[in-house]
Amino acid sequence: MAATGTTLRDHVAGQIAFAFKSATDTALAHELADALDENGYLAMPLDELAESLGVTQRRLEAVLSTCQTFEPAGIFARDLRECLALQLRVKDRFDPAMQALIAHLELLARRDFETLRRICGVDDADLLDMMAEIRALDPRPGLAFSGGTSEIVVPDVLVKPASDGSWAIELNPDVLPRVLVDQSYYAEVSRHARSPADRTFLTECLQSANWLTRSLDQRAKTILRVSIEIVRQQDAFLINGIRHLKPLNLRNVADAIGMHESTVSRVTSNKYMLTPRGVFELRFFFTAALQSAEGGDAHSSEAVRDRIRQLIEEEAASEVLSDDSIVELLRKTGVDIARRTVAKYREGMNIPSSVQRRREKRAQSRSAAE
């Protein structure tokens, strides 16, 4: 059996368990952990997260402040500056000069050392030492937990054809949290409560437990509602494939189901859907729109990428397509796209330029002839 590596969320969850006394703060900390990206940064604005969770931003900031003390130093930062500052605080090196340097990272990127010396109030030697300290920091502390063995993706949502020709959509019971409130135990303990303070404490514990179960239930219902709307919008893709993937954004889904856009963003993060066409992250279904050359429906950027990939795969060695040629071919099929967009999509798929492809194909042809 291959050893299972510790993920960033597993590592953080172990620290959350000992960092908070309140069940509510613990739950909020887990919500913050769910919002971390692979670099360890908080990927969602704190005010939007507070609004979606129904708590004040001040309380969420207090929970975040505790989470920012976790290891590895720098996680739960909201940007690069905060990430570096958190690491420097741990090293007790976040003095006024270093604060000024962190606040002007754009000058460091431009190598404007003269301005930095003046702003930080240091000489050349001190500035070089400060720069060396920053280079020794980790700008993406969460990546330490992304390596190792590959992990099997367990889908959160299951989609399969129904007998009436529609789609049957349900949550995967294997990934749903199983949290129950033991009312019998609460009643038994309550009978032995001797003081008002004890009874108040037990009541608060019960309220926190009930809040947690309601929150988990509401979260599951929200994931299901969002998934149902995604399937409704992308029905053509599930039937016919990627060429029929429609342009879709978070606002489209949020408006359709009457929810805040930030809520849709949160519940689609790191969630997967099993469909007859494979397992996809929910974010896969949200793609930008490219206008139709004929004034019809817009085209999904993901579908256009697939079309570009196919055109290049089918090109002959004697007729390698330039980006301009691809633009013309796509416009004939109704896709209004700029040459720079074709180049961007091509480079994003790690496909070399027409000049490089022509050289490779010629070399392959000579090799085959020999």
Residue, then its C-alpha position, 0 to 999 in steps of 0.5 A: m500500500a502506498a503511503t498517503g501524504t498529508t494534505l494542507r487541509d489535513h495539516v491545518a485541521g490538526q492545528i485547528a482542533f487545538a487552537f479554539k475553545s468555541a465550537t463556532d470559531t472551530a467551524l469558522a476556522h474550517e471554513l477558512a481552511d476550505a477557502l485556501d488555495e494550493n499556495g496556502y493563500l486565502a482565495m476569497p475576500l474576507d467580507e464576502l466570506a463573512e457575509s456568506l457565513g452569517v457572521t461579522q467580519r470582526r469575528l472572522e478576522a479574529v479567527l483568521s488572526t489565530c489561523q495565521t499563527f499556524e505552521p507553515a508560517g505564511i499560510f492564510a495570507r491574503d496576498l504576497r505581502e502578508c505572506l512574507a510579513l507573517q514569516l518575518r514576524v515568526k523570525d522576529r525580523f519585521d522591523p520598520a525597515m523591513q515593513a517599508l521594503i515589504a510595502h514596496l515590493e514593486l520597486l524591488a521587482r524593478r530593482d529600483f535600489e536607490t528609491l528603496r534605500r531612501i524609503c527604508g532608511v538603510d545603506d547598501a549593505d543593509l538593503l542587500d541583507m534584507m533582500a537576502e532575507i526575503r529571498a530565503l522566504d517561501p512565497r507559496p508555503g502551501l505547495a509543500f503539501s501538494g507533492g507526493t503520490s497522486e490522490i484519487v478524486v472522490p466526486d461530491v456530486l453524482v450525475k447519471p441519466a434518468s429513465d425519463g431522459s433527464w438527469a438524476i443528480e445526487l450528493n455522494p453519501d461517501v463524502l457527506p459529513r456525518v454529524l449528529v447531536d446526541q439529545s439523550y446525552y444532553a438530557e442526561v448531563s443536564r439533569h446533573a447540572r447544579s448551578p446556573a453557570d453549568r446549565t448556561f454552558l450546556t445550553e451554549c454547547l447544544q446551540s453550537a452543536n445544532w448550529l453546526t449540524r444546520s450549517l452542514d445540512q445547508r451547505a449540502k443543500t447549496i452544493l446540490r442546488v448549484s449542481i442541479e443548475i450547472v447540469r441544467q445549463q450544460d445539458a448539451f455538453l453532457i449529451n454531445g461533448i466539449r464542443h457544446l460546452k456553453p459560456l457560463n459564469l458564477r453570476n448566471v448560476a447565482d441569479a438562477i437559484g437566488m443566491h449570492e455570487s460569493t456563495v456559489s464561488r465558495v461551494t464550487s471550490n474543490k468540489y467534483m462532479l461525476t458525469p457520464r463524460g468523466v469527473f470534472e471540477l465544478r469550476f470546469f463548467f464556468t467558462a468565458a464567452l467568445q462572440s459568434a461571428e454570425g451574431g448567434d449564441a456565444h461560444s465557450s472558451e473551453a470549446v474553442r480551445d478544443r477546436i484549436r487543439q483538433l485543428i493543429e492535431e489534424e494539420a499536415a506537415s506541408e500545411v502547418l497552420s499559422d495563428d492567422s490561419i486558425v483565426e480564419l478557419l474558426r471564423k468560418t465556423g462562426v467563432d469571432i476570435a482575435r489572433r492574440t487570443v488564439a496565441k494565448y490559448r495555444e500557449g496555454m495548451n503548451i502547443p509550440s508556434s507554427v514555425q516550431r511545429r513545421r521544423e518538428k514535422r520536417a524532422q520527423s518526416r526525414s527521420a521516417a524516410e531514413 
